[in-house]
């Protein structure tokens, strides 16, 4: 089954908006948070969402460091 990038990004943005304190720059921590906060059963989908959130958090931290 193909995973739509739109689904990953959409769910990732929703999770970041609702639960910003649950995520950080650690993929492992984000993976556990995605598992706890969603009903995603597929490991591949969970990892894609956690990876997207990790990239977003790392980008936000880099922008904060520059400012």
PDB file with SEQRES, HELIX, SHEET and CRYST1 records, atoms N, CA, C and O in Angstrom:
SEQRES   1 A   67  UNK UNK UNK UNK UNK UNK UNK UNK UNK UNK UNK UNK UNK          
SEQRES   2 A   67  UNK UNK UNK UNK UNK UNK UNK UNK UNK UNK UNK UNK UNK          
SEQRES   3 A   67  UNK UNK UNK UNK UNK UNK UNK UNK UNK UNK UNK UNK UNK          
SEQRES   4 A   67  UNK UNK UNK UNK UNK UNK UNK UNK UNK UNK UNK UNK UNK          
SEQRES   5 A   67  UNK UNK UNK UNK UNK UNK UNK UNK UNK UNK UNK UNK UNK          
SEQRES   6 A   67  UNK UNK                                                      
HELIX    1 AA1 UNK A    5  UNK A   18  1                                  14    
HELIX    2 AA2 UNK A   20  UNK A   22  5                                   3    
HELIX    3 AA3 UNK A   27  UNK A   37  1                                  11    
HELIX    4 AA4 UNK A   43  UNK A   66  1                                  24    
CRYST1    1.000    1.000    1.000  90.00  90.00  90.00 P 1           1          
ATOM      1  N   UNK A   1       0.832  -1.177   0.000  1.00  0.00           N  
ATOM      2  CA  UNK A   1       0.000   0.000   0.000  1.00  0.00           C  
ATOM      3  C   UNK A   1       0.882   1.247   0.000  1.00  0.00           C  
ATOM      4  O   UNK A   1       1.834   1.348   0.773  1.00  0.00           O  
ATOM      5  N   UNK A   2       0.558   2.176  -0.860  1.00  0.00           N  
ATOM      6  CA  UNK A   2       1.317   3.427  -0.940  1.00  0.00           C  
ATOM      7  C   UNK A   2       0.871   4.376   0.163  1.00  0.00           C  
ATOM      8  O   UNK A   2      -0.310   4.457   0.500  1.00  0.00           O  
ATOM      9  N   UNK A   3       1.826   5.077   0.706  1.00  0.00           N  
ATOM     10  CA  UNK A   3       1.536   6.071   1.737  1.00  0.00           C  
ATOM     11  C   UNK A   3       1.550   7.432   1.070  1.00  0.00           C  
ATOM     12  O   UNK A   3       2.554   7.832   0.481  1.00  0.00           O  
ATOM     13  N   UNK A   4       0.454   8.131   1.162  1.00  0.00           N  
ATOM     14  CA  UNK A   4       0.346   9.442   0.541  1.00  0.00           C  
ATOM     15  C   UNK A   4       1.082  10.478   1.388  1.00  0.00           C  
ATOM     16  O   UNK A   4       0.809  10.601   2.582  1.00  0.00           O  
ATOM     17  N   UNK A   5       2.016  11.229   0.786  1.00  0.00           N  
ATOM     18  CA  UNK A   5       2.720  12.264   1.531  1.00  0.00           C  
ATOM     19  C   UNK A   5       1.768  13.283   2.147  1.00  0.00           C  
ATOM     20  O   UNK A   5       2.038  13.811   3.225  1.00  0.00           O  
ATOM     21  N   UNK A   6       0.657  13.563   1.470  1.00  0.00           N  
ATOM     22  CA  UNK A   6      -0.310  14.522   1.995  1.00  0.00           C  
ATOM     23  C   UNK A   6      -0.855  14.035   3.339  1.00  0.00           C  
ATOM     24  O   UNK A   6      -1.011  14.835   4.262  1.00  0.00           O  
ATOM     25  N   UNK A   7      -1.143  12.753   3.464  1.00  0.00           N  
ATOM     26  CA  UNK A   7      -1.665  12.184   4.709  1.00  0.00           C  
ATOM     27  C   UNK A   7      -0.645  12.335   5.837  1.00  0.00           C  
ATOM     28  O   UNK A   7      -0.994  12.727   6.950  1.00  0.00           O  
ATOM     29  N   UNK A   8       0.611  12.021   5.543  1.00  0.00           N  
ATOM     30  CA  UNK A   8       1.676  12.109   6.551  1.00  0.00           C  
ATOM     31  C   UNK A   8       1.824  13.545   7.033  1.00  0.00           C  
ATOM     32  O   UNK A   8       1.864  13.795   8.238  1.00  0.00           O  
ATOM     33  N   UNK A   9       1.906  14.485   6.105  1.00  0.00           N  
ATOM     34  CA  UNK A   9       2.092  15.893   6.462  1.00  0.00           C  
ATOM     35  C   UNK A   9       0.874  16.449   7.194  1.00  0.00           C  
ATOM     36  O   UNK A   9       1.015  17.192   8.166  1.00  0.00           O  
ATOM     37  N   UNK A  10      -0.309  16.093   6.732  1.00  0.00           N  
ATOM     38  CA  UNK A  10      -1.533  16.588   7.341  1.00  0.00           C  
ATOM     39  C   UNK A  10      -1.649  16.104   8.787  1.00  0.00           C  
ATOM     40  O   UNK A  10      -1.920  16.898   9.688  1.00  0.00           O  
ATOM     41  N   UNK A  11      -1.449  14.825   9.008  1.00  0.00           N  
ATOM     42  CA  UNK A  11      -1.535  14.279  10.361  1.00  0.00           C  
ATOM     43  C   UNK A  11      -0.402  14.815  11.236  1.00  0.00           C  
ATOM     44  O   UNK A  11      -0.609  15.095  12.416  1.00  0.00           O  
ATOM     45  N   UNK A  12       0.785  14.958  10.665  1.00  0.00           N  
ATOM     46  CA  UNK A  12       1.911  15.513  11.409  1.00  0.00           C  
ATOM     47  C   UNK A  12       1.637  16.929  11.881  1.00  0.00           C  
ATOM     48  O   UNK A  12       1.926  17.269  13.028  1.00  0.00           O  
ATOM     49  N   UNK A  13       1.076  17.765  10.999  1.00  0.00           N  
ATOM     50  CA  UNK A  13       0.746  19.141  11.378  1.00  0.00           C  
ATOM     51  C   UNK A  13      -0.325  19.180  12.464  1.00  0.00           C  
ATOM     52  O   UNK A  13      -0.238  19.982  13.394  1.00  0.00           O  
ATOM     53  N   UNK A  14      -1.327  18.323  12.350  1.00  0.00           N  
ATOM     54  CA  UNK A  14      -2.393  18.282  13.357  1.00  0.00           C  
ATOM     55  C   UNK A  14      -1.822  17.889  14.717  1.00  0.00           C  
ATOM     56  O   UNK A  14      -2.149  18.502  15.734  1.00  0.00           O  
ATOM     57  N   UNK A  15      -0.973  16.873  14.733  1.00  0.00           N  
ATOM     58  CA  UNK A  15      -0.378  16.440  15.998  1.00  0.00           C  
ATOM     59  C   UNK A  15       0.494  17.532  16.609  1.00  0.00           C  
ATOM     60  O   UNK A  15       0.468  17.737  17.823  1.00  0.00           O  
ATOM     61  N   UNK A  16       1.266  18.232  15.781  1.00  0.00           N  
ATOM     62  CA  UNK A  16       2.119  19.312  16.293  1.00  0.00           C  
ATOM     63  C   UNK A  16       1.294  20.475  16.846  1.00  0.00           C  
ATOM     64  O   UNK A  16       1.693  21.116  17.818  1.00  0.00           O  
ATOM     65  N   UNK A  17       0.152  20.743  16.231  1.00  0.00           N  
ATOM     66  CA  UNK A  17      -0.701  21.825  16.716  1.00  0.00           C  
ATOM     67  C   UNK A  17      -1.373  21.460  18.034  1.00  0.00           C  
ATOM     68  O   UNK A  17      -1.447  22.283  18.947  1.00  0.00           O  
ATOM     69  N   UNK A  18      -1.863  20.222  18.133  1.00  0.00           N  
ATOM     70  CA  UNK A  18      -2.605  19.805  19.329  1.00  0.00           C  
ATOM     71  C   UNK A  18      -1.699  19.440  20.502  1.00  0.00           C  
ATOM     72  O   UNK A  18      -2.032  19.724  21.653  1.00  0.00           O  
ATOM     73  N   UNK A  19      -0.559  18.814  20.218  1.00  0.00           N  
ATOM     74  CA  UNK A  19       0.319  18.303  21.277  1.00  0.00           C  
ATOM     75  C   UNK A  19       1.770  18.738  21.071  1.00  0.00           C  
ATOM     76  O   UNK A  19       2.636  17.875  20.926  1.00  0.00           O  
ATOM     77  N   UNK A  20       2.070  20.025  21.051  1.00  0.00           N  
ATOM     78  CA  UNK A  20       3.445  20.462  20.781  1.00  0.00           C  
ATOM     79  C   UNK A  20       4.444  20.000  21.846  1.00  0.00           C  
ATOM     80  O   UNK A  20       5.621  19.801  21.545  1.00  0.00           O  
ATOM     81  N   UNK A  21       3.984  19.831  23.081  1.00  0.00           N  
ATOM     82  CA  UNK A  21       4.891  19.438  24.160  1.00  0.00           C  
ATOM     83  C   UNK A  21       5.264  17.953  24.090  1.00  0.00           C  
ATOM     84  O   UNK A  21       6.189  17.518  24.776  1.00  0.00           O  
ATOM     85  N   UNK A  22       4.560  17.179  23.276  1.00  0.00           N  
ATOM     86  CA  UNK A  22       4.826  15.744  23.185  1.00  0.00           C  
ATOM     87  C   UNK A  22       5.966  15.397  22.231  1.00  0.00           C  
ATOM     88  O   UNK A  22       6.412  14.250  22.186  1.00  0.00           O  
ATOM     89  N   UNK A  23       6.439  16.383  21.468  1.00  0.00           N  
ATOM     90  CA  UNK A  23       7.429  16.107  20.433  1.00  0.00           C  
ATOM     91  C   UNK A  23       8.689  16.935  20.625  1.00  0.00           C  
ATOM     92  O   UNK A  23       8.651  18.040  21.166  1.00  0.00           O  
ATOM     93  N   UNK A  24       9.824  16.370  20.163  1.00  0.00           N  
ATOM     94  CA  UNK A  24      11.104  17.078  20.212  1.00  0.00           C  
ATOM     95  C   UNK A  24      11.935  16.654  18.999  1.00  0.00           C  
ATOM     96  O   UNK A  24      11.371  16.205  18.001  1.00  0.00           O  
ATOM     97  N   UNK A  25      13.247  16.785  19.062  1.00  0.00           N  
ATOM     98  CA  UNK A  25      14.109  16.470  17.923  1.00  0.00           C  
ATOM     99  C   UNK A  25      14.545  15.006  17.894  1.00  0.00           C  
ATOM    100  O   UNK A  25      15.324  14.620  17.023  1.00  0.00           O  
ATOM    101  N   UNK A  26      14.067  14.197  18.813  1.00  0.00           N  
ATOM    102  CA  UNK A  26      14.438  12.782  18.873  1.00  0.00           C  
ATOM    103  C   UNK A  26      13.410  11.923  18.136  1.00  0.00           C  
ATOM    104  O   UNK A  26      12.229  11.916  18.484  1.00  0.00           O  
ATOM    105  N   UNK A  27      13.870  11.203  17.120  1.00  0.00           N  
ATOM    106  CA  UNK A  27      12.974  10.345  16.350  1.00  0.00           C  
ATOM    107  C   UNK A  27      12.349   9.273  17.238  1.00  0.00           C  
ATOM    108  O   UNK A  27      11.154   9.002  17.120  1.00  0.00           O  
ATOM    109  N   UNK A  28      13.122   8.667  18.112  1.00  0.00           N  
ATOM    110  CA  UNK A  28      12.611   7.590  18.969  1.00  0.00           C  
ATOM    111  C   UNK A  28      11.490   8.095  19.881  1.00  0.00           C  
ATOM    112  O   UNK A  28      10.471   7.424  20.043  1.00  0.00           O  
ATOM    113  N   UNK A  29      11.678   9.259  20.467  1.00  0.00           N  
ATOM    114  CA  UNK A  29      10.648   9.835  21.336  1.00  0.00           C  
ATOM    115  C   UNK A  29       9.404  10.173  20.526  1.00  0.00           C  
ATOM    116  O   UNK A  29       8.285   9.915  20.969  1.00  0.00           O  
ATOM    117  N   UNK A  30       9.591  10.743  19.355  1.00  0.00           N  
ATOM    118  CA  UNK A  30       8.466  11.105  18.504  1.00  0.00           C  
ATOM    119  C   UNK A  30       7.705   9.875  18.035  1.00  0.00           C  
ATOM    120  O   UNK A  30       6.481   9.907  17.908  1.00  0.00           O  
ATOM    121  N   UNK A  31       8.426   8.797  17.780  1.00  0.00           N  
ATOM    122  CA  UNK A  31       7.790   7.552  17.357  1.00  0.00           C  
ATOM    123  C   UNK A  31       6.857   7.034  18.452  1.00  0.00           C  
ATOM    124  O   UNK A  31       5.737   6.609  18.167  1.00  0.00           O  
ATOM    125  N   UNK A  32       7.316   7.069  19.694  1.00  0.00           N  
ATOM    126  CA  UNK A  32       6.491   6.633  20.818  1.00  0.00           C  
ATOM    127  C   UNK A  32       5.288   7.553  20.999  1.00  0.00           C  
ATOM    128  O   UNK A  32       4.192   7.085  21.304  1.00  0.00           O  
ATOM    129  N   UNK A  33       5.482   8.848  20.816  1.00  0.00           N  
ATOM    130  CA  UNK A  33       4.383   9.807  20.959  1.00  0.00           C  
ATOM    131  C   UNK A  33       3.323   9.590  19.885  1.00  0.00           C  
ATOM    132  O   UNK A  33       2.128   9.638  20.176  1.00  0.00           O  
ATOM    133  N   UNK A  34       3.748   9.352  18.651  1.00  0.00           N  
ATOM    134  CA  UNK A  34       2.792   9.101  17.566  1.00  0.00           C  
ATOM    135  C   UNK A  34       1.992   7.844  17.875  1.00  0.00           C  
ATOM    136  O   UNK A  34       0.781   7.815  17.654  1.00  0.00           O  
ATOM    137  N   UNK A  35       2.646   6.812  18.382  1.00  0.00           N  
ATOM    138  CA  UNK A  35       1.950   5.577  18.738  1.00  0.00           C  
ATOM    139  C   UNK A  35       0.911   5.831  19.821  1.00  0.00           C  
ATOM    140  O   UNK A  35      -0.202   5.311  19.748  1.00  0.00           O  
ATOM    141  N   UNK A  36       1.268   6.630  20.828  1.00  0.00           N  
ATOM    142  CA  UNK A  36       0.364   6.891  21.945  1.00  0.00           C  
ATOM    143  C   UNK A  36      -0.802   7.799  21.551  1.00  0.00           C  
ATOM    144  O   UNK A  36      -1.905   7.642  22.075  1.00  0.00           O  
ATOM    145  N   UNK A  37      -0.576   8.742  20.643  1.00  0.00           N  
ATOM    146  CA  UNK A  37      -1.585   9.753  20.338  1.00  0.00           C  
ATOM    147  C   UNK A  37      -2.493   9.409  19.157  1.00  0.00           C  
ATOM    148  O   UNK A  37      -3.509  10.071  18.947  1.00  0.00           O  
ATOM    149  N   UNK A  38      -2.138   8.380  18.386  1.00  0.00           N  
ATOM    150  CA  UNK A  38      -2.940   8.041  17.209  1.00  0.00           C  
ATOM    151  C   UNK A  38      -3.327   6.569  17.243  1.00  0.00           C  
ATOM    152  O   UNK A  38      -2.906   5.815  18.120  1.00  0.00           O  
ATOM    153  N   UNK A  39      -4.125   6.189  16.284  1.00  0.00           N  
ATOM    154  CA  UNK A  39      -4.489   4.785  16.140  1.00  0.00           C  
ATOM    155  C   UNK A  39      -3.871   4.185  14.876  1.00  0.00           C  
ATOM    156  O   UNK A  39      -4.414   3.241  14.301  1.00  0.00           O  
ATOM    157  N   UNK A  40      -2.737   4.734  14.449  1.00  0.00           N  
ATOM    158  CA  UNK A  40      -2.031   4.226  13.272  1.00  0.00           C  
ATOM    159  C   UNK A  40      -1.476   2.850  13.605  1.00  0.00           C  
ATOM    160  O   UNK A  40      -0.702   2.709  14.552  1.00  0.00           O  
ATOM    161  N   UNK A  41      -1.856   1.847  12.849  1.00  0.00           N  
ATOM    162  CA  UNK A  41      -1.424   0.479  13.120  1.00  0.00           C  
ATOM    163  C   UNK A  41      -0.171   0.089  12.347  1.00  0.00           C  
ATOM    164  O   UNK A  41       0.579  -0.786  12.779  1.00  0.00           O  
ATOM    165  N   UNK A  42       0.057   0.730  11.213  1.00  0.00           N  
ATOM    166  CA  UNK A  42       1.191   0.395  10.368  1.00  0.00           C  
ATOM    167  C   UNK A  42       2.473   1.022  10.907  1.00  0.00           C  
ATOM    168  O   UNK A  42       2.533   2.221  11.180  1.00  0.00           O  
ATOM    169  N   UNK A  43       3.488   0.189  11.051  1.00  0.00           N  
ATOM    170  CA  UNK A  43       4.777   0.676  11.537  1.00  0.00           C  
ATOM    171  C   UNK A  43       5.391   1.655  10.544  1.00  0.00           C  
ATOM    172  O   UNK A  43       6.000   2.647  10.946  1.00  0.00           O  
ATOM    173  N   UNK A  44       5.237   1.387   9.263  1.00  0.00           N  
ATOM    174  CA  UNK A  44       5.813   2.254   8.234  1.00  0.00           C  
ATOM    175  C   UNK A  44       5.168   3.640   8.244  1.00  0.00           C  
ATOM    176  O   UNK A  44       5.863   4.649   8.125  1.00  0.00           O  
ATOM    177  N   UNK A  45       3.856   3.691   8.386  1.00  0.00           N  
ATOM    178  CA  UNK A  45       3.165   4.972   8.433  1.00  0.00           C  
ATOM    179  C   UNK A  45       3.553   5.728   9.698  1.00  0.00           C  
ATOM    180  O   UNK A  45       3.805   6.932   9.651  1.00  0.00           O  
ATOM    181  N   UNK A  46       3.602   5.028  10.826  1.00  0.00           N  
ATOM    182  CA  UNK A  46       3.997   5.659  12.087  1.00  0.00           C  
ATOM    183  C   UNK A  46       5.392   6.261  11.974  1.00  0.00           C  
ATOM    184  O   UNK A  46       5.623   7.384  12.424  1.00  0.00           O  
ATOM    185  N   UNK A  47       6.311   5.528  11.382  1.00  0.00           N  
ATOM    186  CA  UNK A  47       7.685   6.015  11.239  1.00  0.00           C  
ATOM    187  C   UNK A  47       7.766   7.211  10.299  1.00  0.00           C  
ATOM    188  O   UNK A  47       8.555   8.127  10.528  1.00  0.00           O  
ATOM    189  N   UNK A  48       6.964   7.210   9.253  1.00  0.00           N  
ATOM    190  CA  UNK A  48       6.964   8.353   8.331  1.00  0.00           C  
ATOM    191  C   UNK A  48       6.449   9.603   9.033  1.00  0.00           C  
ATOM    192  O   UNK A  48       7.009  10.687   8.869  1.00  0.00           O  
ATOM    193  N   UNK A  49       5.389   9.453   9.812  1.00  0.00           N  
ATOM    194  CA  UNK A  49       4.839  10.598  10.543  1.00  0.00           C  
ATOM    195  C   UNK A  49       5.845  11.102  11.569  1.00  0.00           C  
ATOM    196  O   UNK A  49       6.065  12.307  11.687  1.00  0.00           O  
ATOM    197  N   UNK A  50       6.454  10.183  12.311  1.00  0.00           N  
ATOM    198  CA  UNK A  50       7.453  10.569  13.318  1.00  0.00           C  
ATOM    199  C   UNK A  50       8.649  11.247  12.652  1.00  0.00           C  
ATOM    200  O   UNK A  50       9.179  12.216  13.196  1.00  0.00           O  
ATOM    201  N   UNK A  51       9.082  10.769  11.508  1.00  0.00           N  
ATOM    202  CA  UNK A  51      10.189  11.381  10.780  1.00  0.00           C  
ATOM    203  C   UNK A  51       9.850  12.778  10.298  1.00  0.00           C  
ATOM    204  O   UNK A  51      10.683  13.683  10.365  1.00  0.00           O  
ATOM    205  N   UNK A  52       8.631  12.958   9.814  1.00  0.00           N  
ATOM    206  CA  UNK A  52       8.193  14.286   9.375  1.00  0.00           C  
ATOM    207  C   UNK A  52       8.199  15.260  10.549  1.00  0.00           C  
ATOM    208  O   UNK A  52       8.685  16.384  10.427  1.00  0.00           O  
ATOM    209  N   UNK A  53       7.660  14.826  11.684  1.00  0.00           N  
ATOM    210  CA  UNK A  53       7.621  15.683  12.871  1.00  0.00           C  
ATOM    211  C   UNK A  53       9.037  16.006  13.344  1.00  0.00           C  
ATOM    212  O   UNK A  53       9.309  17.136  13.749  1.00  0.00           O  
ATOM    213  N   UNK A  54       9.932  15.033  13.298  1.00  0.00           N  
ATOM    214  CA  UNK A  54      11.317  15.252  13.710  1.00  0.00           C  
ATOM    215  C   UNK A  54      11.980  16.300  12.824  1.00  0.00           C  
ATOM    216  O   UNK A  54      12.688  17.174  13.324  1.00  0.00           O  
ATOM    217  N   UNK A  55      11.759  16.223  11.519  1.00  0.00           N  
ATOM    218  CA  UNK A  55      12.322  17.219  10.597  1.00  0.00           C  
ATOM    219  C   UNK A  55      11.759  18.609  10.870  1.00  0.00           C  
ATOM    220  O   UNK A  55      12.497  19.594  10.842  1.00  0.00           O  
ATOM    221  N   UNK A  56      10.454  18.694  11.133  1.00  0.00           N  
ATOM    222  CA  UNK A  56       9.833  19.972  11.432  1.00  0.00           C  
ATOM    223  C   UNK A  56      10.404  20.568  12.722  1.00  0.00           C  
ATOM    224  O   UNK A  56      10.677  21.767  12.784  1.00  0.00           O  
ATOM    225  N   UNK A  57      10.583  19.740  13.740  1.00  0.00           N  
ATOM    226  CA  UNK A  57      11.127  20.208  15.021  1.00  0.00           C  
ATOM    227  C   UNK A  57      12.577  20.658  14.857  1.00  0.00           C  
ATOM    228  O   UNK A  57      12.981  21.670  15.430  1.00  0.00           O  
ATOM    229  N   UNK A  58      13.360  19.914  14.080  1.00  0.00           N  
ATOM    230  CA  UNK A  58      14.762  20.289  13.862  1.00  0.00           C  
ATOM    231  C   UNK A  58      14.848  21.611  13.099  1.00  0.00           C  
ATOM    232  O   UNK A  58      15.709  22.441  13.392  1.00  0.00           O  
ATOM    233  N   UNK A  59      13.975  21.807  12.137  1.00  0.00           N  
ATOM    234  CA  UNK A  59      13.945  23.060  11.385  1.00  0.00           C  
ATOM    235  C   UNK A  59      13.549  24.237  12.273  1.00  0.00           C  
ATOM    236  O   UNK A  59      14.113  25.324  12.150  1.00  0.00           O  
ATOM    237  N   UNK A  60      12.598  24.028  13.150  1.00  0.00           N  
ATOM    238  CA  UNK A  60      12.159  25.086  14.070  1.00  0.00           C  
ATOM    239  C   UNK A  60      13.295  25.436  15.040  1.00  0.00           C  
ATOM    240  O   UNK A  60      13.496  26.607  15.363  1.00  0.00           O  
ATOM    241  N   UNK A  61      14.026  24.435  15.496  1.00  0.00           N  
ATOM    242  CA  UNK A  61      15.136  24.680  16.422  1.00  0.00           C  
ATOM    243  C   UNK A  61      16.261  25.430  15.709  1.00  0.00           C  
ATOM    244  O   UNK A  61      16.892  26.303  16.304  1.00  0.00           O  
ATOM    245  N   UNK A  62      16.516  25.106  14.462  1.00  0.00           N  
ATOM    246  CA  UNK A  62      17.558  25.798  13.696  1.00  0.00           C  
ATOM    247  C   UNK A  62      17.183  27.257  13.463  1.00  0.00           C  
ATOM    248  O   UNK A  62      18.035  28.142  13.547  1.00  0.00           O  
ATOM    249  N   UNK A  63      15.918  27.507  13.171  1.00  0.00           N  
ATOM    250  CA  UNK A  63      15.475  28.893  12.982  1.00  0.00           C  
ATOM    251  C   UNK A  63      15.555  29.672  14.276  1.00  0.00           C  
ATOM    252  O   UNK A  63      15.909  30.851  14.265  1.00  0.00           O  
ATOM    253  N   UNK A  64      15.236  29.040  15.388  1.00  0.00           N  
ATOM    254  CA  UNK A  64      15.306  29.708  16.682  1.00  0.00           C  
ATOM    255  C   UNK A  64      16.754  30.038  17.048  1.00  0.00           C  
ATOM    256  O   UNK A  64      17.030  31.063  17.670  1.00  0.00           O  
ATOM    257  N   UNK A  65      17.678  29.147  16.650  1.00  0.00           N  
ATOM    258  CA  UNK A  65      19.104  29.362  16.940  1.00  0.00           C  
ATOM    259  C   UNK A  65      19.662  30.535  16.106  1.00  0.00           C  
ATOM    260  O   UNK A  65      20.533  31.270  16.570  1.00  0.00           O  
ATOM    261  N   UNK A  66      19.162  30.696  14.895  1.00  0.00           N  
ATOM    262  CA  UNK A  66      19.619  31.777  14.039  1.00  0.00           C  
ATOM    263  C   UNK A  66      19.114  33.136  14.507  1.00  0.00           C  
ATOM    264  O   UNK A  66      19.775  34.157  14.317  1.00  0.00           O  
ATOM    265  N   UNK A  67      17.957  33.136  15.107  1.00  0.00           N  
ATOM    266  CA  UNK A  67      17.346  34.416  15.514  1.00  0.00           C  
ATOM    267  C   UNK A  67      17.922  34.970  16.785  1.00  0.00           C  
ATOM    268  O   UNK A  67      17.503  36.034  17.240  1.00  0.00           O  
TER     269      UNK A  67                                                      
END                                                                             
